[in-house]
Amino acid sequence: MRWENVAFAKLSLDRLYELLKLRVDVFVVEQACAYPELDGKDSLPETRHLLGLDEQGRIAAYARVLAPGVSYPQVSIGRVIVAPSARGEGVAKPLMQEAIAIAKQAWPEQGIQIGAQEYLKGFYQGVGFRPVSEVYLEDGIPHLDMLLDA
């Protein structure tokens, strides 16, 4: 897996299309969840797009890192995806470790908050997050807020 940390302005049109297609395929189609995928946060100057590229240069994993104050008071990581073709290959943990490293490098004094799907609570605890909310429904899917302290 080759990792790329890219600002929106540096994404090629083809790469942008590929990552948006993956996000829609997983979050809207696979999870049968109609919601506003294009939320205006992708193009913010401080937003980082983490791409995990397979041997053919296709996106196998993706996460978005947002500056403090965009989604939460802290830095946030979201739109975390492992492409169906890469599932079961141990990609999710390195993806989150890379995203955490990007967040800590850019905002070292900040904690990191996420809105995690409830069924992934154990996974996120395994990379250092702790629950900070009760379970709530977001777009019909059970979620909870989790925090990784600074």
C-alpha positions, -999 to +999 in steps of 0.1 A: +000+000+000+013+034-010-001+064+010-007+098-004-016+128+017-032+153-007-049+187-005-081+191-026-064+216-050-037+190-058-061+162-066-063+154-103-098+153-118-095+116-124-083+110-088-111+132-074-137+113-095-123+080-083-124+089-046-159+104-048-172+074-067-158+051-040-174+072-013-208+071-030-205+034-039-199+025-002-217+051+019-247+058-003-252+026-024-237-003-003-250+011+030-283+022+014-281+056+030-293+087+011-274+117+026-255+147+013-221+131+005-208+164-009-208+185+022-186+214+013-157+202+036-136+184+009-123+216-007-115+235+025-078+246+024-067+226+055-086+194+046-063+165+039-073+135+017-055+103+026-054+078-003-041+043+001-032+031-034-029-005-044-002-020-067-022-008-098-025+027-084-062+025-076-077+038-043-079+008-020-084+029+012-094+065+020-099+088+049-105+126+052-088+146+079-106+179+089-092+208+108-104+217+142-138+235+142-150+221+109-170+191+122-160+191+159-140+214+181-111+190+177-095+176+145-117+150+129-112+120+107-141+108+086-152+091+054-130+062+064-133+035+037-116+003+026-127-005-009-145-039-013-116-052-033-092-046-004-113-058+025-099-085+047-063-076+038-055-057+070-057-023+055-081-005+079-057-002+109-028+012+088-053+036+072-063+049+106-027+051+118-018+072+088-048+095+093-040+099+130-003+107+121-015+134+096-038+149+122-011+150+149+015+164+126-008+193+115-025+199+148-002+184+176-020+200+205-055+188+194-074+157+202-092+139+174-129+133+174-148+109+151-185+100+146-181+062+144-206+037+132-215+017+164-205-017+150-169-003+146-165+008+182-141-020+190-120-013+160-116+024+168-109+015+205-081-006+191-064+024+176-068+045+207-102+062+206-127+061+235-165+066+234-177+100+245-213+098+237-243+075+238-253+058+206-274+080+182-288+077+148-272+095+120-288+090+086-305+060+100-273+043+111-263+039+148-232+060+156-213+072+186-188+100+191-153+089+200-122+108+210-085+103+208-069+126+234-040+149+224 
